Amino acid sequence: MQESADDVTRAEALFASDLQAADVSDTEVVDRTVTDLLRHDGPKGCSARMAYEFGEHPDLAAERMRWAREVVRHLVGAHR
């Protein structure tokens, strides 16, 4: 299944957020956090934070991005 550009942007925002796996049981919390972060930092700001983390901690960042993509694909995508 191909990810939409919107889903990639939302995953980058979720990656850049402070949310942890235990916080994602509530779709509204995830949606609100992602929306607020995109509104505040913009897509480029979220991408920059993600790039920084990949540079500093590539092993941890890769796992976090897989997690963020999975959350967006299943939890947030089902909410739309």
Secondary structure by P-SEA (a helix, b strand, c coil): ccccaaaaaaaaaaaaccccccccccaaaaaaaaaaaaaaccaaaaaaaaaaaaaccaaaaaaaaaaaaaaaaccccccc
